[in-house]
Amino acid sequence: MEEPATRELEMSLSDGTSDDDMPLTLPTEGSHSGSIRKGCDPFAQTQRSKLQHRRARINQQINKEMRMRAGAENLFRATTNNKVKETVALELSFVNSNLQLLKEELEELNSNMEVYQTDSEAINVPMIPLGLKETKEVDFTVSIQDFICEHYGEDSSLYGKEIKELMELRQAMRTPSRNQAGLELLMEYYNQLYYLDQRFFPLHRNLGVHFHWYDSLTGVPSCQRTLAFEKGSVLFNIGALYTQIGARQDRSATAGIDLAIDAFQRAAGAFNYLKENFSNAPSLDMSGPSLCMLVRLMVAQVQECVFERVTLTTQDTHFTSQLRLAQEAARVSDVYLLVQQTMTQPLMKDYVPFSWASMVQVKSEHFRALSHYYAAVALCDHTLSAEEGEGDEEAETAFLQFYVNVPAGPTLSQVLQDPEKRRKLGKAHLRRAVIRHEEAMRVHSLCKILRKMDILQDVLSLTHKRSLDKYSELDREDDFDETAEAPEIQSQTHQKPEIIPTNFATVQVTDIFQRLGPLSVFCARARWGPVRLICLQRGEGGLGLTLRGDSPVLVAGVVPGGCAAEAGLREGDYIVAVDGQDCKWAKHSEVVHMLKSCSDRGVELSVVTLHSHDTQQVERRAIMLSHGSDKENTRQRLLGGAKGQSSASLLNWNRKKKREGGGVTKRLGSTFSLSFGSIRDTEAMY
């Protein structure tokens, strides 16, 4: 049964309703202590929420049609009845037609950029944001309870509150607000997945939980049991949310431009981290070529914001200032041209929405036109003065480095000194500017979705008219010489975009399942024997044991023939409870105090023995020897019974090995126990 579409929403606000105006659902007094970060109201009727509601419905319909197509294709291959084959072939044609229509409808929704833009009346070229990936609900209850019983040997019913908190956090992160609070919510869940991975996902076995996510652009569903897929999808949404935050900034002031630059740089960092740390993605939006395209798109949008800021802060009309604007505009055109080339690659050509590719091409042409316009302004509106000796030297130096190749004819120094030569060169630049403006308007007119964007139409029309007016000023009736071809402008920027990686350490989290004990011992990778109860009676020589370390306390030594040895305590045991009182997280001094305060009847210790890697290897060899006649069953058993692994090998989505390891703990910024071998403390005998 399909879930209600409202549960598939990715909510936030737009069109006059600020994210900050929406009340977040906070825990009520007396409720369990979970995350204070909550998602948006999934029923809020904002423009953006309605858009995501439609996306969710289309995703479900695409999922349904793909299931029907898979079933029909299987039936077509299996049957030998020609009548049935004809019927199934007809049904397949209908299903494929429906899928194509749904794909086109979803593409139109993904191309709806105006919903994510700022409400400011300033005329700026719209930015390209991404919609969030959507996911189905996940019920962790049975899988986690079974694992706690099987692996940790504890009563799983005692962990209902923790499981509920985890599920509420996941539900909340599906509807993040479009602000810093929404980002922190996604990062909190991402960080929590580290603990979930350590607690419940052994190396050669999965938990049996299925994670369903939809492709951001096509709506095609993907289902995986690996936690890496969940982490990658959340990381993708962090990047996508940054794009929405960047697009909504008011870029009519430098403060808004700086916020947009920061957001797009962080979006690029999230997509780049995903590209470098995850491989073999099961959905196309998280594949290498797609992520490469998204990183370049974000860098281009940063460069566009840099140009806008330079335009705002350049109040003077000095020659060098106008040259700088021309070179900045040329740089924006160059980076968008690179994005355009990436979007036309074979794998991306049919995947990227047509409106995105059109917008990128429009921007490349538009900013190339602006670069020629500012070059013309610099040449024609600047007058040399004999009193400005130093300024002229600076202007000449800047002009000599302005072009990619030095044009034929008079030297640039001569052009700079002769007003008529400057006018003719400026006119040539304006001619190229007008041609580029007209090309941008032509590409814009070919895309139905872009034609609906009034603000883009206004920008293109205004800049085109400005160049035409300037050209008319320079044009003369007696100008019979053929207008020369303007040289190509050398692109240059005074602020190169940065790719800022996501700093997960800014969001501190506490392990939801910390009651299971310190991760140094109580994790899914570790194995230990069943809990043993040891009854100790204090003798004349004390208890006869040596303790060391904290959380949990380790039995470092046992005196031969002493009370502890006779009771069955062994060196290497971890004390997890004293007289029924849990002490997995207890300090050394606390456990010692419990032991010293024991009564004459003695003290009851609950201890576990952690199996070393060598012990586990011995156990595995024993299993293989005892089942030598059935090697395939043994292999499946060692893999934790992960059914279907071989047939779905292409969908096993994991971090690249070179990136795995100790970096995770540093990134999370949360504290947990180190392995015992790294603890330096004094041993004490009792």
C-alpha positions as CSV (number, residue, x, y, z in Angstrom):
1,M,0.0,0.0,0.0
2,E,1.3,3.4,-0.9
3,E,1.9,6.0,1.8
4,P,-0.1,9.2,1.8
5,A,1.5,11.7,-0.4
6,T,1.7,14.2,2.4
7,R,4.2,12.0,4.1
8,E,6.5,12.3,1.2
9,L,6.8,16.1,1.5
10,E,9.9,18.2,1.8
11,M,8.5,21.4,3.3
12,S,9.6,24.9,3.8
13,L,8.5,28.4,3.0
14,S,8.4,30.9,0.2
15,D,6.3,33.7,-1.3
16,G,6.1,36.0,1.6
17,T,6.3,33.5,4.3
18,S,9.6,33.3,6.0
19,D,11.0,30.1,7.4
20,D,11.7,31.9,10.6
21,D,8.0,32.7,10.9
22,M,7.0,29.1,11.0
23,P,6.8,27.7,14.5
24,L,8.8,24.6,15.0
25,T,7.3,21.8,17.0
26,L,9.2,21.7,20.3
27,P,9.1,18.9,22.9
28,T,6.4,19.4,25.5
29,E,7.1,19.4,29.2
30,G,7.5,16.0,30.5
31,S,8.2,14.4,27.0
32,H,11.3,12.3,26.4
33,S,14.5,14.2,25.9
34,G,15.1,14.0,22.2
35,S,16.3,16.4,19.6
36,I,14.9,20.0,19.9
37,R,15.3,20.4,16.1
38,K,12.1,19.5,14.4
39,G,10.9,19.6,10.8
40,C,8.4,22.0,9.2
41,D,4.6,21.5,9.3
42,P,4.0,19.0,6.5
43,F,0.6,20.4,5.9
44,A,1.7,24.1,5.5
45,Q,0.2,25.4,2.3
46,T,3.1,27.4,1.1
47,Q,4.2,27.6,-2.6
48,R,7.2,25.4,-1.9
49,S,5.2,22.9,0.1
50,K,2.6,22.6,-2.7
51,L,5.4,22.0,-5.2
52,Q,6.9,19.3,-3.1
53,H,3.5,17.7,-2.6
54,R,3.1,17.4,-6.3
55,R,6.7,16.0,-6.6
56,A,5.8,13.4,-3.9
57,R,2.7,12.3,-5.8
58,I,4.5,12.0,-9.1
59,N,7.3,10.0,-7.4
60,Q,4.8,7.5,-6.1
61,Q,3.1,7.3,-9.5
62,I,6.5,6.7,-11.2
63,N,7.2,4.0,-8.6
64,K,3.9,2.3,-9.4
65,E,4.4,2.4,-13.2
66,M,7.9,1.0,-12.9
67,R,6.6,-1.9,-10.9
68,M,3.9,-2.5,-13.5
69,R,6.5,-2.3,-16.2
70,A,8.9,-4.8,-14.4
71,G,6.0,-7.2,-14.0
72,A,4.9,-6.9,-17.6
73,E,8.5,-7.4,-18.9
74,N,8.9,-10.6,-16.7
75,L,5.6,-11.9,-18.1
76,F,6.6,-11.1,-21.6
77,R,9.8,-13.0,-21.3
78,A,8.2,-16.0,-19.5
79,T,5.2,-16.7,-21.6
80,T,5.2,-18.6,-24.9
81,N,1.6,-17.7,-25.7
82,N,1.6,-15.3,-28.7
83,K,-1.8,-13.9,-27.6
84,V,-0.5,-13.1,-24.2
85,K,2.6,-11.6,-25.7
86,E,0.6,-9.2,-27.8
87,T,-1.5,-8.1,-24.8
88,V,1.5,-7.6,-22.6
89,A,3.3,-5.6,-25.4
90,L,0.3,-3.3,-25.7
91,E,0.2,-2.8,-21.9
92,L,4.0,-2.1,-21.9
93,S,3.4,0.7,-24.5
94,F,0.8,2.3,-22.3
95,V,3.0,2.1,-19.2
96,N,6.0,3.6,-21.1
97,S,3.8,6.4,-22.3
98,N,2.6,7.1,-18.8
99,L,6.2,7.1,-17.5
100,Q,7.3,9.6,-20.2
101,L,4.4,11.9,-19.3
102,L,5.2,11.7,-15.6
103,K,8.9,12.3,-16.3
104,E,8.0,15.5,-18.3
105,E,5.7,16.7,-15.5
106,L,8.4,16.1,-12.9
107,E,11.0,17.9,-15.1
108,E,8.6,20.9,-15.2
109,L,8.4,20.9,-11.4
110,N,12.2,20.6,-11.0
111,S,12.5,23.5,-13.4
112,N,10.3,25.7,-11.2
113,M,13.1,28.0,-10.0
114,E,10.9,31.0,-9.1
115,V,9.4,29.4,-6.1
116,Y,12.9,29.3,-4.4
117,Q,13.9,32.8,-5.3
118,T,13.9,35.9,-3.1
119,D,10.9,38.1,-2.6
120,S,13.0,41.2,-3.3
121,E,11.9,43.5,-6.1
122,A,15.5,43.8,-7.3
123,I,16.1,42.6,-10.8
124,N,18.6,39.8,-10.7
125,V,19.1,36.7,-12.9
126,P,17.4,33.8,-11.0
127,M,19.7,31.1,-9.6
128,I,19.2,27.3,-10.1
129,P,18.3,25.5,-6.8
130,L,17.7,21.8,-6.3
131,G,14.7,20.1,-4.8
132,L,15.3,17.7,-1.9
133,K,15.5,14.0,-2.4
134,E,12.4,12.4,-0.9
135,T,12.1,9.2,1.1
136,K,9.6,6.8,2.6
137,E,9.1,6.2,6.3
138,V,11.4,3.6,7.9
139,D,10.4,1.5,10.8
140,F,13.5,0.5,12.8
141,T,11.6,-1.1,15.7
142,V,11.7,-4.8,15.0
143,S,15.2,-4.8,13.4
144,I,16.8,-2.9,16.3
145,Q,15.0,-4.8,19.0
146,D,16.0,-8.1,17.4
147,F,19.6,-7.0,17.2
148,I,19.7,-5.8,20.8
149,C,18.4,-9.2,22.0
150,E,20.6,-11.2,19.7
151,H,23.9,-9.2,19.8
152,Y,23.8,-7.3,23.1
153,G,21.8,-9.9,25.1
154,E,19.6,-7.3,26.7
155,D,15.8,-6.9,27.0
156,S,15.0,-4.9,23.9
157,S,11.7,-3.7,25.3
158,L,13.7,-1.4,27.5
159,Y,14.9,0.6,24.5
160,G,11.5,1.7,23.1
161,K,12.1,5.3,24.0
162,E,15.4,5.4,22.1
163,I,13.9,3.7,19.0
164,K,11.0,6.2,19.0
165,E,13.5,9.1,19.3
166,L,15.5,7.8,16.3
167,M,12.4,7.4,14.2
168,E,11.1,10.9,15.2
169,L,14.4,12.4,14.2
170,R,14.3,10.7,10.8
171,Q,10.8,11.8,10.3
172,A,11.7,15.4,11.1
173,M,14.7,15.5,8.8
174,R,12.3,14.7,5.9
175,T,10.9,18.2,6.2
176,P,13.7,20.6,7.0
177,S,13.1,24.3,7.1
178,R,14.9,26.4,4.6
179,N,17.3,28.0,7.0
180,Q,20.2,27.2,9.4
181,A,17.8,25.2,11.7
182,G,17.0,22.9,8.8
183,L,20.6,22.4,8.0
184,E,21.4,21.5,11.6
185,L,18.5,19.1,11.6
186,L,19.9,17.2,8.6
187,M,23.5,17.3,10.1
188,E,22.2,16.0,13.4
189,Y,20.6,13.0,11.7
190,Y,23.7,12.5,9.6
191,N,25.9,12.5,12.7
192,Q,23.5,10.1,14.5
193,L,23.9,7.7,11.6
194,Y,27.5,7.2,12.6
195,Y,26.4,5.9,16.0
196,L,23.7,3.8,14.4
197,D,26.3,2.3,12.1
198,Q,28.6,1.5,15.0
199,R,25.8,0.0,17.1
200,F,23.8,-2.1,14.7
201,F,25.6,-2.7,11.4
202,P,28.3,-5.3,11.5
203,L,30.9,-5.4,8.7
204,H,29.5,-8.4,6.9
205,R,25.8,-8.1,7.6
206,N,23.1,-5.5,7.4
207,L,20.3,-4.8,9.8
208,G,17.5,-5.8,7.3
209,V,16.1,-2.2,7.2
210,H,15.2,-1.0,3.7
211,F,15.9,2.6,2.8
212,H,13.8,4.0,0.0
213,W,14.9,7.2,-1.7
214,Y,13.7,8.9,-4.9
215,D,16.0,10.4,-7.6
216,S,16.0,14.1,-7.1
217,L,15.4,14.9,-10.8
218,T,13.7,11.8,-12.3
219,G,11.7,10.5,-9.3
220,V,13.0,6.9,-10.0
221,P,13.0,5.0,-6.7
222,S,16.0,3.2,-5.3
223,C,16.0,0.8,-2.4
224,Q,19.1,-0.3,-0.4
225,R,19.8,-2.0,2.9
226,T,23.2,-0.3,3.4
227,L,23.4,2.6,5.7
228,A,25.8,4.3,3.3
229,F,22.9,4.9,0.9
230,E,21.0,6.6,3.7
231,K,24.0,8.7,4.6
232,G,24.7,9.7,1.0
233,S,21.1,10.7,0.5
234,V,21.0,12.9,3.6
235,L,24.3,14.5,2.5
236,F,22.8,15.2,-0.9
237,N,19.9,16.9,0.8
238,I,22.3,19.0,2.8
239,G,23.8,20.3,-0.4
240,A,20.4,20.7,-2.0
241,L,19.1,22.7,1.0
242,Y,22.2,25.0,0.7
243,T,21.2,25.7,-2.9
244,Q,17.7,26.7,-1.8
245,I,19.1,29.0,0.9
246,G,21.5,30.6,-1.6
247,A,18.7,31.1,-4.1
248,R,16.5,32.9,-1.6
249,Q,19.0,35.5,-0.6
250,D,18.3,39.2,-1.5
251,R,21.2,40.0,-3.8
252,S,20.4,43.7,-4.1
253,A,22.8,44.3,-1.2
254,T,26.3,43.0,-0.5
255,A,25.2,41.3,2.7
256,G,22.7,39.1,0.8
257,I,25.3,38.4,-1.9
258,D,27.9,37.3,0.7
259,L,25.3,34.9,2.2
260,A,24.5,33.5,-1.2
261,I,28.2,33.0,-2.0
262,D,28.7,31.1,1.3
263,A,25.6,28.9,0.7
264,F,26.6,28.0,-2.8
265,Q,30.2,27.3,-1.8
266,R,28.9,25.0,1.0
267,A,26.6,23.3,-1.5
268,A,29.5,22.6,-3.7
269,G,31.4,21.2,-0.7
270,A,28.6,18.8,0.1
271,F,28.3,17.5,-3.4
272,N,32.1,17.3,-3.8
273,Y,32.4,15.3,-0.5
274,L,29.7,13.0,-1.7
275,K,31.5,12.5,-5.0
276,E,34.9,11.7,-3.4
277,N,33.7,9.5,-0.5
278,F,30.9,7.4,-2.0
279,S,31.0,5.2,-5.1
280,N,28.6,3.0,-7.1
281,A,25.6,5.1,-6.4
282,P,22.3,3.4,-7.1
283,S,20.6,6.6,-8.3
284,L,21.8,8.8,-11.1
285,D,21.6,12.0,-9.1
286,M,24.4,10.8,-6.8
287,S,26.6,9.4,-9.6
288,G,30.0,10.8,-10.3
289,P,29.1,12.7,-13.5
290,S,26.0,14.2,-11.9
291,L,27.8,15.3,-8.8
292,C,30.6,16.8,-11.0
293,M,28.0,18.8,-12.9
294,L,26.4,20.0,-9.7
295,V,29.8,21.1,-8.2
296,R,30.6,23.1,-11.4
297,L,27.1,24.6,-11.4
298,M,27.5,25.8,-7.8
299,V,30.9,27.2,-8.5
300,A,29.4,29.1,-11.5
301,Q,26.7,30.5,-9.3
302,V,29.3,31.6,-6.8
303,Q,31.2,33.4,-9.6
304,E,28.0,35.1,-10.7
305,C,27.4,36.4,-7.2
306,V,31.0,37.7,-7.1
307,F,30.3,39.6,-10.3
308,E,27.1,41.1,-8.8
309,R,29.0,42.2,-5.7
310,V,31.8,43.8,-7.8
311,T,29.0,45.6,-9.8
312,L,27.4,46.9,-6.6
313,T,30.7,48.1,-5.1
314,T,32.0,49.7,-8.2
315,Q,30.5,53.2,-8.0
316,D,33.1,55.0,-10.2
317,T,33.4,54.9,-13.9
318,H,37.2,54.8,-14.1
319,F,38.8,53.0,-17.0
320,T,40.4,50.3,-14.9
321,S,37.1,49.7,-12.9
322,Q,35.2,49.1,-16.1
323,L,37.9,46.8,-17.4
324,R,37.6,44.8,-14.2
325,L,33.9,44.5,-14.6
326,A,34.4,43.2,-18.1
327,Q,36.9,40.6,-17.0
328,E,34.7,39.5,-14.1
329,A,31.7,39.1,-16.5
330,A,34.0,37.1,-18.9
331,R,34.9,34.8,-16.1
332,V,31.3,34.1,-15.2
333,S,30.6,33.3,-18.9
334,D,33.6,30.9,-19.0
335,V,32.5,28.9,-15.9
336,Y,28.9,28.7,-17.2
337,L,30.3,27.5,-20.5
338,L,32.1,24.7,-18.6
339,V,28.9,23.8,-16.9
340,Q,27.1,23.7,-20.3
341,Q,29.7,21.3,-21.7
342,T,29.3,19.1,-18.6
343,M,25.6,19.0,-19.1
344,T,25.9,17.9,-22.7
345,Q,27.9,14.8,-21.9
346,P,26.3,11.6,-23.0
347,L,25.1,10.4,-19.5
348,M,23.9,13.9,-18.5
349,K,22.3,15.1,-21.8
350,D,19.0,13.2,-21.3
351,Y,19.1,13.5,-17.5
352,V,19.5,17.3,-16.8
353,P,16.2,19.2,-17.2
354,F,16.0,21.1,-20.5
355,S,15.3,24.4,-18.6
356,W,18.6,24.0,-16.6
357,A,20.6,23.5,-19.7
358,S,18.8,26.4,-21.4
359,M,19.4,28.7,-18.3
360,V,23.1,27.8,-18.2
361,Q,23.4,28.6,-21.9
362,V,21.5,31.9,-21.5
363,K,23.8,32.9,-18.7
364,S,26.9,32.1,-20.6
365,E,25.8,34.3,-23.5
366,H,24.4,37.0,-21.3
367,F,27.6,37.5,-19.3
368,R,29.7,37.3,-22.4
369,A,27.6,40.2,-23.7
370,L,28.1,42.1,-20.5
371,S,31.9,41.7,-20.7
372,H,31.9,43.3,-24.2
373,Y,29.5,46.0,-23.0
374,Y,31.8,47.0,-20.1
375,A,34.8,46.9,-22.4
376,A,33.0,49.4,-24.7
377,V,32.1,51.7,-21.7
378,A,35.7,51.7,-20.6
379,L,37.0,52.6,-24.0
380,C,34.5,55.2,-25.0
381,D,33.6,56.9,-21.7
382,H,37.2,57.4,-20.4
383,T,39.1,60.5,-21.3
384,L,42.9,60.7,-20.8
385,S,44.3,63.7,-19.0
386,A,47.9,65.0,-19.1
387,E,47.7,65.6,-15.4
388,E,46.9,62.0,-14.6
389,G,50.3,60.6,-15.4
390,E,50.3,57.7,-12.8
391,G,46.7,56.9,-13.6
392,D,47.4,56.6,-17.3
393,E,50.3,54.2,-16.6
394,E,48.0,52.0,-14.5
395,A,45.3,52.2,-17.2
396,E,47.8,51.2,-19.9
397,T,49.2,48.3,-17.9
398,A,45.6,47.0,-17.3
399,F,44.7,47.4,-21.0
400,L,47.8,45.6,-22.2
401,Q,46.6,42.5,-20.2
402,F,43.0,42.8,-21.1
403,Y,42.8,40.6,-24.2
404,V,43.5,36.9,-24.8
405,N,45.5,37.8,-27.9
406,V,46.8,41.2,-29.0
407,P,44.7,42.4,-31.9
408,A,46.3,43.2,-35.3
409,G,46.7,46.8,-36.3
410,P,47.6,49.7,-34.1
411,T,49.2,48.9,-30.7
412,L,47.1,49.0,-27.7
413,S,49.0,52.0,-26.4
414,Q,48.1,53.9,-29.6
415,V,44.5,52.9,-29.3
416,L,44.4,54.1,-25.8
417,Q,45.8,57.5,-26.8
418,D,43.6,58.0,-29.8
419,P,39.9,58.8,-29.1
420,E,38.7,57.8,-32.6
421,K,40.5,54.4,-32.4
422,R,39.0,53.8,-28.9
423,R,35.5,54.7,-30.3
424,K,35.9,52.2,-33.2
425,L,37.2,49.4,-30.9
426,G,34.4,50.2,-28.4
427,K,31.8,50.0,-31.2
428,A,33.2,46.6,-32.2
429,H,32.8,45.4,-28.6
430,L,29.2,46.7,-28.6
431,R,28.4,44.9,-31.8
432,R,29.5,41.6,-30.2
433,A,27.6,42.5,-27.1
434,V,24.4,42.9,-29.1
435,I,24.9,39.7,-31.0
436,R,25.4,37.8,-27.7
437,H,22.4,39.5,-26.1
438,E,20.3,38.4,-29.0
439,E,21.6,34.8,-28.8
440,A,20.7,34.7,-25.1
441,M,17.2,35.9,-25.9
442,R,16.9,33.4,-28.7
443,V,17.8,30.5,-26.4
444,H,15.5,31.9,-23.7
445,S,12.6,31.9,-26.2
446,L,13.1,28.2,-27.0
447,C,12.4,27.1,-23.5
448,K,8.7,27.2,-22.4
449,I,9.6,27.2,-18.7
450,L,12.1,30.1,-19.0
451,R,9.6,32.1,-21.0
452,K,7.3,32.1,-17.9
453,M,10.1,33.7,-15.8
454,D,9.3,37.4,-16.0
455,I,12.3,38.5,-14.1
456,L,14.7,36.8,-16.5
457,Q,12.9,38.3,-19.4
458,D,13.3,41.7,-17.8
459,V,17.0,41.3,-17.3
460,L,17.7,40.2,-20.8
461,S,15.6,42.9,-22.3
462,L,17.1,45.7,-20.2
463,T,20.7,44.8,-20.9
464,H,20.0,44.3,-24.6
465,K,18.4,47.7,-24.9
466,R,21.3,49.3,-22.9
467,S,23.8,47.9,-25.4
468,L,21.7,48.9,-28.4
469,D,21.4,52.5,-27.0
470,K,25.1,52.7,-26.5
471,Y,25.8,51.4,-30.0
472,S,23.5,54.1,-31.4
473,E,25.5,56.8,-29.5
474,L,28.7,55.6,-31.1
475,D,27.3,55.1,-34.6
476,R,27.9,57.9,-37.1
477,E,26.5,58.6,-40.5
478,D,29.9,59.1,-42.0
479,D,31.2,55.8,-40.4
480,F,31.8,53.9,-43.7
481,D,34.5,51.7,-42.3
482,E,33.5,48.1,-41.7
483,T,33.3,47.4,-38.0
484,A,36.3,45.4,-36.9
485,E,35.9,42.2,-35.0
486,A,36.4,42.8,-31.3
487,P,39.2,40.7,-29.6
488,E,38.4,38.0,-27.0
489,I,38.5,39.4,-23.5
490,Q,40.8,37.7,-20.9
491,S,38.6,36.5,-18.1
492,Q,39.8,37.2,-14.6
493,T,38.4,37.4,-11.1
494,H,39.5,38.9,-7.9
495,Q,37.8,36.2,-5.8
496,K,38.0,32.6,-6.8
497,P,35.2,30.4,-5.5
498,E,36.0,28.0,-2.8
499,I,34.6,24.5,-2.3
500,I,33.8,24.5,1.5
501,P,33.3,21.0,2.9
502,T,30.4,20.5,5.3
503,N,31.6,20.9,8.9
504,F,29.5,18.3,10.8
505,A,31.4,19.1,14.0
506,T,29.3,22.3,14.4
507,V,26.3,20.1,15.4
508,Q,27.0,18.2,18.6
509,V,25.0,15.0,19.1
510,T,24.6,12.5,21.8
511,D,24.4,8.8,20.9
512,I,20.7,7.9,21.3
513,F,21.6,4.3,22.3
514,Q,24.3,5.3,24.7
515,R,22.7,3.1,27.4
516,L,24.0,0.1,25.6
517,G,27.4,1.2,26.8
518,P,30.6,2.8,25.5
519,L,31.3,2.2,21.8
520,S,34.8,1.0,22.5
521,V,33.3,-2.3,23.7
522,F,29.6,-2.3,23.0
523,C,29.4,-2.0,19.3
524,A,28.2,-4.2,16.4
525,R,31.8,-5.1,15.3
526,A,32.8,-6.4,18.8
527,R,31.9,-9.9,20.1
528,W,31.8,-11.0,23.6
529,G,30.5,-14.0,25.6
530,P,27.3,-14.0,27.6
531,V,27.0,-11.9,30.8
532,R,28.4,-13.9,33.7
533,L,27.4,-13.4,37.3
534,I,30.3,-13.5,39.8
535,C,29.7,-13.5,43.5
536,L,32.7,-12.2,45.5
537,Q,33.3,-12.5,49.2
538,R,36.0,-10.3,50.6
539,G,38.8,-12.4,52.1
540,E,41.7,-11.6,54.4
541,G,43.8,-10.5,51.4
542,G,40.9,-8.4,49.9
543,L,39.0,-9.3,46.7
544,G,42.2,-10.4,44.9
545,L,41.8,-8.5,41.7
546,T,43.3,-5.5,39.8
547,L,41.1,-2.9,38.1
548,R,42.0,-0.4,35.4
549,G,40.4,2.1,33.1
550,D,37.0,3.8,33.0
551,S,33.7,3.2,31.1
552,P,33.8,0.2,31.4
553,V,36.2,-0.8,34.1
554,L,38.5,-3.7,33.1
555,V,39.7,-6.5,35.3
556,A,43.4,-6.2,34.5
557,G,44.6,-9.0,36.8
558,V,43.4,-11.7,39.1
559,V,45.5,-13.1,42.0
560,P,45.9,-16.9,41.7
561,G,44.0,-18.6,44.5
562,G,42.4,-15.4,45.6
563,C,38.7,-14.7,46.1
564,A,38.1,-13.4,42.6
565,A,39.9,-16.3,40.9
566,E,37.9,-18.8,42.9
567,A,34.6,-17.1,42.0
568,G,35.4,-17.4,38.3
569,L,36.6,-13.9,37.5
570,R,39.1,-13.8,34.7
571,E,41.7,-11.3,33.5
572,G,40.2,-9.3,30.6
573,D,36.6,-9.3,32.0
574,Y,34.7,-6.0,31.8
575,I,32.5,-5.1,34.8
576,V,29.1,-4.0,33.5
577,A,27.1,-4.1,36.7
578,V,27.7,-4.2,40.5
579,D,24.8,-5.6,42.6
580,G,22.5,-5.0,39.6
581,Q,23.5,-1.4,39.2
582,D,24.6,-0.7,35.6
583,C,28.1,0.6,35.5
584,K,29.1,0.5,31.8
585,W,29.7,4.2,31.9
586,A,31.0,4.3,35.5
587,K,34.4,5.8,36.3
588,H,37.1,3.8,38.0
589,S,36.6,5.4,41.3
590,E,32.9,4.8,41.3
591,V,33.3,1.1,40.7
592,V,35.9,0.9,43.5
593,H,33.6,2.7,45.9
594,M,30.9,0.1,45.1
595,L,33.2,-2.8,45.7
596,K,34.6,-1.3,49.0
597,S,31.1,-0.6,50.3
598,C,29.9,-4.2,49.9
599,S,28.4,-5.9,52.9
600,D,29.4,-9.1,54.6
601,R,27.3,-11.1,52.2
602,G,29.6,-10.0,49.4
603,V,29.0,-8.4,46.1
604,E,27.6,-9.6,42.8
605,L,29.4,-8.6,39.6
606,S,28.0,-8.8,36.1
607,V,30.9,-9.2,33.7
608,V,31.5,-9.8,30.0
609,T,34.6,-11.0,28.1
610,L,35.4,-9.3,24.9
611,H,36.6,-11.7,22.2
612,S,39.7,-10.6,20.4
613,H,40.1,-10.6,16.6
614,D,42.2,-13.9,16.9
615,T,39.4,-15.5,18.9
616,Q,36.9,-14.6,16.3
617,Q,39.1,-16.0,13.5
618,V,39.4,-19.3,15.5
619,E,35.6,-19.5,15.8
620,R,35.2,-18.9,12.1
621,R,37.7,-21.6,11.2
622,A,35.8,-24.0,13.5
623,I,32.6,-23.2,11.7
624,M,34.1,-23.8,8.3
625,L,35.6,-27.1,9.4
626,S,32.3,-28.3,10.9
627,H,30.4,-27.4,7.8
628,G,33.0,-28.2,5.2
629,S,30.5,-30.2,3.1
630,D,28.4,-27.1,2.5
631,K,30.7,-24.2,1.6
632,E,28.0,-22.0,0.1
633,N,25.9,-22.2,3.2
634,T,28.9,-21.4,5.3
635,R,29.7,-18.3,3.1
636,Q,26.1,-17.1,3.5
637,R,26.3,-17.6,7.2
638,L,29.5,-15.7,7.6
639,L,28.0,-12.8,5.6
640,G,25.1,-12.7,8.1
641,G,22.7,-14.3,5.7
642,A,22.5,-11.2,3.5
643,K,20.2,-12.6,0.8
644,G,20.5,-11.3,-2.7
645,Q,24.0,-9.8,-2.2
646,S,25.5,-11.4,-5.2
647,S,22.7,-10.5,-7.6
648,A,22.7,-6.9,-6.4
649,S,26.4,-6.3,-6.3
650,L,26.2,-3.2,-8.4
651,L,23.9,-1.6,-5.8
652,N,26.1,-2.1,-2.8
653,W,26.9,1.5,-2.0
654,N,29.7,2.1,0.4
655,R,32.3,4.6,1.2
656,K,35.6,4.4,-0.6
657,K,38.1,2.4,1.4
658,K,40.8,5.1,1.3
659,R,38.4,7.5,3.1
660,E,37.2,5.0,5.7
661,G,38.5,4.9,9.2
662,G,39.3,7.3,11.9
663,G,38.2,10.5,10.2
664,V,34.6,9.8,11.3
665,T,35.1,10.4,14.9
666,K,36.9,13.7,14.4
667,R,34.1,14.9,12.1
668,L,31.3,14.3,14.5
669,G,32.8,16.2,17.4
670,S,31.1,14.0,19.9
671,T,33.0,12.3,22.7
672,F,33.0,8.6,23.4
673,S,35.4,6.2,25.0
674,L,38.7,5.4,23.4
675,S,39.9,1.8,23.0
676,F,41.4,0.5,26.3
677,G,44.8,0.3,24.9
678,S,45.1,4.0,24.5
679,I,44.1,4.8,28.1
680,R,47.0,5.6,30.4
681,D,46.0,5.3,34.0
682,T,47.3,3.6,37.0
683,E,46.3,0.1,38.0
684,A,45.0,-0.5,41.5
685,M,44.6,-3.8,43.4
686,Y,41.7,-4.5,45.6
